[in-house]
């Protein structure tokens, strides 16, 4: 109820999110692989809570901290090269670029490139240790300087 006693009526609070993705895995040998991926996302009626965001698992841009970018439409391009120099060890190189539109930062999309390096090590008893670090060229740190880093370490155990 509002200040004058009338009931407050909300507007149309619905929104739509949609997109498409393409991915291609390239295998040059059992120890060397690559992956190319493109993902396009868009939406209608998105607010700050329903916009897309960079996260740690599904919607990644290497070097950009999770939650640091929120956008209503964009194109993500990802490339990965992997090599397994020995059994139980894999080294990954990542090159990512996002072309994202955040209404708070102007009308057009902005480029967000990132570079990453990762290592995966098989440990005893079905355990996998994965460490991945990245540098974001267009990321901003707390003081407003350009360039951010992110590190993600994951330990997984099969049961």
Backbone torsions as a table, in degrees:
resi	resn	phi	psi	omega
1	UNK	NA	132.1	-179.6
2	UNK	-77.2	178.7	-177.9
3	UNK	-61.9	-33.5	-178.2
4	UNK	-87.5	2.9	176.5
5	UNK	96.9	-9.5	-179.5
6	UNK	-82.0	152.6	-179.9
7	UNK	-73.1	138.2	176.3
8	UNK	-83.0	130.8	-179.7
9	UNK	-114.7	124.5	179.6
10	UNK	-77.4	158.2	176.8
11	UNK	-83.6	-164.9	178.2
12	UNK	-71.9	110.5	-175.2
13	UNK	-102.0	16.3	-179.8
14	UNK	-87.9	156.0	176.3
15	UNK	-145.4	164.4	178.7
16	UNK	-132.1	138.2	173.6
17	UNK	-126.5	137.6	-179.3
18	UNK	-153.5	162.7	-179.9
19	UNK	-177.5	-177.0	179.2
20	UNK	-151.0	153.4	177.4
21	UNK	-141.8	151.7	175.5
22	UNK	-130.2	139.4	178.4
23	UNK	-141.7	148.3	178.7
24	UNK	-141.2	125.9	175.4
25	UNK	-97.1	135.6	-179.5
26	UNK	-117.3	127.7	-179.8
27	UNK	-119.5	115.1	177.6
28	UNK	-97.5	-25.2	174.7
29	UNK	-162.9	169.7	177.8
30	UNK	-60.8	-20.2	-178.3
31	UNK	-105.2	-4.0	-178.3
32	UNK	-135.6	121.0	179.7
33	UNK	-135.8	168.0	176.0
34	UNK	-145.8	164.3	178.2
35	UNK	-148.1	135.1	174.0
36	UNK	-119.3	138.6	-177.8
37	UNK	-145.1	141.1	173.3
38	UNK	-132.1	132.5	179.3
39	UNK	-133.9	129.3	178.2
40	UNK	-114.3	134.8	179.2
41	UNK	-133.4	145.2	178.4
42	UNK	-151.2	175.5	179.5
43	UNK	-170.8	171.9	-179.4
44	UNK	-135.3	132.3	177.5
45	UNK	71.9	25.6	-178.6
46	UNK	-78.8	137.4	173.6
47	UNK	-113.3	-172.8	-175.1
48	UNK	-63.6	-20.3	179.7
49	UNK	-90.4	-25.1	-176.8
50	UNK	-103.4	-1.9	177.4
51	UNK	-66.9	160.7	173.7
52	UNK	-71.2	156.1	177.5
53	UNK	-146.2	154.3	173.9
54	UNK	-76.5	129.2	-179.8
55	UNK	-130.3	-171.6	-174.7
56	UNK	-92.2	-8.6	-172.4
57	UNK	-125.0	-63.1	-172.3
58	UNK	-92.8	-34.3	-171.3
59	UNK	-120.9	71.1	-170.3
60	UNK	-97.7	145.7	164.6
61	UNK	-132.6	114.2	-173.9
62	UNK	-59.1	133.5	177.6
63	UNK	93.3	-18.9	179.8
64	UNK	-93.1	122.1	179.6
65	UNK	-59.4	146.4	178.8
66	UNK	-56.2	134.7	179.0
67	UNK	81.4	1.2	-176.6
68	UNK	-81.2	-18.9	178.9
69	UNK	-125.3	128.4	174.8
70	UNK	-125.0	132.1	-175.1
71	UNK	-147.7	157.3	-179.8
72	UNK	-101.2	-16.1	174.1
73	UNK	-158.8	153.6	179.8
74	UNK	176.4	173.0	177.6
75	UNK	-126.5	127.6	176.5
76	UNK	-112.6	130.4	176.3
77	UNK	-119.8	129.8	-178.0
78	UNK	-132.4	141.0	173.8
79	UNK	-131.7	142.3	-179.5
80	UNK	-140.3	134.6	172.2
81	UNK	-121.2	131.6	-177.5
82	UNK	-127.6	141.3	175.7
83	UNK	-134.9	139.9	177.3
84	UNK	-114.5	90.6	-176.9
85	UNK	-66.4	-24.2	174.6
86	UNK	-153.5	166.1	179.5
87	UNK	-61.0	132.2	178.6
88	UNK	86.0	6.2	179.7
89	UNK	-137.9	130.0	176.5
90	UNK	-135.0	138.1	177.1
91	UNK	-117.1	134.1	-176.9
92	UNK	-122.7	142.3	172.1
93	UNK	-120.9	131.4	-176.4
94	UNK	-121.7	141.2	171.8
95	UNK	-133.2	115.9	-176.6
96	UNK	-121.4	151.9	172.6
97	UNK	-148.6	131.0	174.9
98	UNK	-115.6	137.4	174.2
99	UNK	-117.7	93.8	-165.1
100	UNK	-119.3	145.8	176.9
101	UNK	-110.8	116.3	172.3
102	UNK	-112.5	117.3	-177.0
103	UNK	-57.5	-22.4	179.3
104	UNK	-75.0	-11.8	-177.2
105	UNK	-119.4	27.5	175.8
106	UNK	112.9	-176.6	-173.4
107	UNK	-84.8	-36.8	-173.7
108	UNK	-98.7	169.9	177.1
109	UNK	-73.5	152.8	176.3
110	UNK	-117.9	150.9	-179.4
111	UNK	-88.4	136.9	178.6
112	UNK	-131.1	84.3	179.1
113	UNK	-84.0	151.3	177.9
114	UNK	-149.5	155.2	-178.5
115	UNK	-132.8	140.2	-177.9
116	UNK	-142.8	158.8	176.7
117	UNK	-136.0	135.5	-178.5
118	UNK	-137.7	158.7	176.4
119	UNK	-139.9	139.3	177.3
120	UNK	-124.3	131.1	-177.6
121	UNK	-127.9	126.7	174.8
122	UNK	-79.9	125.1	179.4
123	UNK	-106.2	167.9	179.1
124	UNK	-60.6	158.2	175.1
125	UNK	63.9	36.7	175.3
126	UNK	69.8	31.7	-178.6
127	UNK	-108.4	141.5	179.3
128	UNK	-124.5	129.2	175.1
129	UNK	-108.3	126.2	-179.7
130	UNK	-127.0	129.1	176.1
131	UNK	-128.6	133.2	-176.7
132	UNK	-140.3	125.2	177.8
133	UNK	-120.5	153.2	-179.0
134	UNK	-149.1	160.0	176.0
135	UNK	-123.8	129.0	179.4
136	UNK	-105.2	116.0	-176.2
137	UNK	-67.6	-35.7	-177.1
138	UNK	-102.4	4.7	178.1
139	UNK	-70.2	155.5	178.8
140	UNK	-119.3	130.6	177.7
141	UNK	-83.9	-175.8	-175.4
142	UNK	-62.2	-29.2	179.5
143	UNK	-88.4	-0.3	179.1
144	UNK	89.3	4.4	178.4
145	UNK	-75.9	146.0	-178.6
146	UNK	-77.9	139.3	179.4
147	UNK	105.1	119.4	176.7
148	UNK	-131.0	158.7	177.0
149	UNK	-123.7	151.6	175.7
150	UNK	-141.3	142.8	178.1
151	UNK	-130.0	132.1	176.9
152	UNK	-128.3	124.2	177.9
153	UNK	-117.7	129.0	-178.0
154	UNK	-128.6	134.6	174.3
155	UNK	-118.3	121.9	-177.9
156	UNK	-121.9	141.1	179.9
157	UNK	-129.9	130.3	175.3
158	UNK	-90.1	145.8	-179.7
159	UNK	-117.8	NA	NA
